[in-house]
């Protein structure tokens, strides 16, 4: 059972890092699951309760920020619904047809096209695309930072 949980933890940890880049995979929750697998695979507790609570909180926070940060950036700049829909469609098209860089480019181009369809000028559409792009990148960096930190603790404690 010990080896099964540790193997599952390794898979979750690697998939969690990838999930910070690919939106279809829940990155930070998988990394937290990896910590739990390691914690419960040993007869003695690997992590303290406080450690697990702090990382549970960080997992929830980063998962929420992943959705809220781009919307806050868009709302702050005043991006139209067309721009938001365009960035979402661009993200999906980019991930499906041009992974992994299509994710980043798709968000930018999708938001610009959406804003142009909403009747905004080219300069406004470009600014909206950049704001959406930066907000998404910021959310991705936050997720990746927390996931890498959890993977670090997982592998340090595993060995």
C-alpha positions as MATLAB code, in Angstrom:
seq = 'XXXXXXXXXXXXXXXXXXXXXXXXXXXXXXXXXXXXXXXXXXXXXXXXXXXXXXXXXXXXXXXXXXXXXXXXXXXXXXXXXXXXXXXXXXXXXXXXXXXXXXXXXXXXXXXXXXXXXXXXXXXXXXXXXXXXXXXXXXXXXXXXXXXXXXXXXXXXXXX';
ca = [
       0.000    0.000    0.000;
       2.883    2.336    0.811;
       4.392    2.048   -2.681;
       1.016    2.456   -4.329;
       0.317    5.731   -2.492;
       3.828    7.050   -3.166;
       3.539    6.134   -6.865;
       0.156    7.845   -7.033;
       1.717   10.858   -5.314;
       4.521   11.045   -7.892;
       1.998   10.893  -10.727;
      -0.183   13.560   -9.069;
       2.814   15.784   -8.449;
       3.979   15.680  -12.070;
       0.437   16.029  -13.411;
      -0.115   18.945  -11.027;
       2.839   20.858  -12.464;
       1.541   20.205  -15.983;
      -1.924   21.263  -14.846;
      -0.652   24.743  -14.103;
       0.052   25.151  -17.804;
      -2.805   23.144  -19.329;
      -6.215   24.363  -18.149;
      -7.939   20.966  -18.359;
      -5.830   19.543  -15.505;
      -6.396   20.826  -11.946;
      -2.789   21.702  -11.044;
      -2.667   22.724   -7.413;
      -5.324   20.240   -6.210;
      -3.298   17.400   -7.725;
      -0.146   18.601   -5.993;
      -2.008   18.778   -2.706;
      -3.297   15.253   -3.296;
       0.317   14.170   -3.806;
       1.202   15.603   -0.389;
      -1.703   13.707    1.178;
      -0.675   10.469   -0.540;
       2.822   10.761    0.892;
       1.516   11.801    4.294;
      -0.788    8.802    4.615;
       1.648    6.315    3.066;
       3.898    6.361    6.131;
       3.174    5.013    9.611;
       4.444    8.261   11.146;
       3.032   11.627    9.950;
       5.224   13.144    7.256;
       3.760   16.651    7.502;
       2.342   18.543   10.456;
      -1.360   19.360   10.620;
      -0.541   23.055   10.317;
       1.478   22.370    7.158;
      -1.437   20.479    5.585;
      -3.935   23.182    6.593;
      -1.762   25.977    5.162;
      -1.335   24.148    1.865;
      -5.039   23.277    1.736;
      -5.768   26.992    2.101;
      -3.198   27.864   -0.597;
      -4.697   25.235   -2.897;
      -8.183   26.682   -2.512;
      -6.911   30.254   -2.850;
      -4.955   29.577   -6.036;
      -7.869   27.657   -7.542;
     -10.180   30.595   -6.890;
      -7.625   33.149   -8.094;
      -7.198   31.194  -11.309;
     -10.770   32.093  -12.235;
     -11.108   35.465  -10.536;
      -7.840   37.184  -11.499;
      -8.508   37.292  -15.253;
     -12.046   38.519  -14.607;
     -10.811   41.204  -12.222;
      -8.248   42.347  -14.776;
     -10.913   42.450  -17.449;
     -13.379   44.303  -15.234;
     -10.691   46.767  -14.109;
      -9.922   47.622  -17.716;
     -13.543   47.496  -18.873;
     -13.312   44.638  -21.333;
     -16.599   43.778  -22.999;
     -18.319   40.408  -22.840;
     -17.154   39.873  -26.411;
     -13.554   40.249  -25.255;
     -14.068   37.777  -22.414;
     -15.751   35.265  -24.690;
     -13.062   35.816  -27.310;
     -10.291   35.133  -24.812;
     -12.062   31.960  -23.642;
     -12.545   30.683  -27.181;
      -8.973   31.669  -28.045;
      -7.713   29.755  -25.024;
      -9.552   26.596  -26.078;
      -8.495   26.830  -29.713;
      -4.924   27.581  -28.705;
      -4.731   24.642  -26.300;
      -6.277   22.203  -28.759;
      -4.444   23.189  -31.943;
      -1.205   24.840  -30.797;
      -0.191   23.497  -27.376;
       1.416   24.737  -25.148;
       2.102   28.187  -26.597;
      -1.338   28.390  -28.168;
      -2.742   28.854  -24.688;
      -0.947   32.159  -24.249;
      -1.339   33.392  -27.820;
      -4.963   32.205  -27.996;
      -5.986   34.293  -24.993;
      -4.365   37.398  -26.435;
      -5.686   37.029  -29.978;
      -9.139   35.908  -28.813;
      -9.569   38.951  -26.565;
      -8.438   41.287  -29.351;
     -10.821   39.736  -31.875;
     -13.659   39.819  -29.341;
     -13.089   43.506  -28.629;
     -12.931   44.300  -32.352;
     -16.257   42.479  -32.797;
     -17.639   44.612  -29.974;
     -16.817   47.682  -32.066;
     -13.780   48.921  -30.143;
     -10.887   50.643  -31.880;
      -7.769   48.668  -32.677;
      -5.713   50.334  -29.931;
      -8.410   49.658  -27.312;
      -8.744   46.058  -28.495;
      -4.981   45.577  -28.245;
      -4.902   47.003  -24.721;
      -7.788   44.738  -23.721;
      -5.943   41.737  -25.147;
      -2.800   42.644  -23.223;
      -4.711   43.102  -19.948;
      -6.430   39.730  -20.373;
      -3.131   38.118  -21.318;
      -1.248   39.572  -18.315;
      -4.051   38.614  -15.902;
      -4.036   35.028  -17.144;
      -0.250   34.803  -17.008;
      -0.270   36.167  -13.454;
      -2.824   33.542  -12.399;
      -0.734   30.843  -14.094;
       2.469   31.986  -12.362;
       0.759   31.974   -8.952;
      -0.578   28.442   -9.551;
       2.761   27.232  -10.820;
       4.618   28.727   -7.844;
       2.382   27.019   -5.302;
       2.448   23.730   -7.224;
       6.228   23.728   -7.549;
       6.535   24.444   -3.827;
       4.253   21.515   -3.003;
       6.152   19.252   -5.435;
       9.404   20.340   -3.786;
       8.139   19.358   -0.335;
       6.741   16.114   -1.720;
      10.042   15.012   -3.259;
      12.180   16.250   -0.337;
      10.090   14.275    2.151;
       9.861   11.278   -0.146;
      13.636   10.854   -0.098;
];
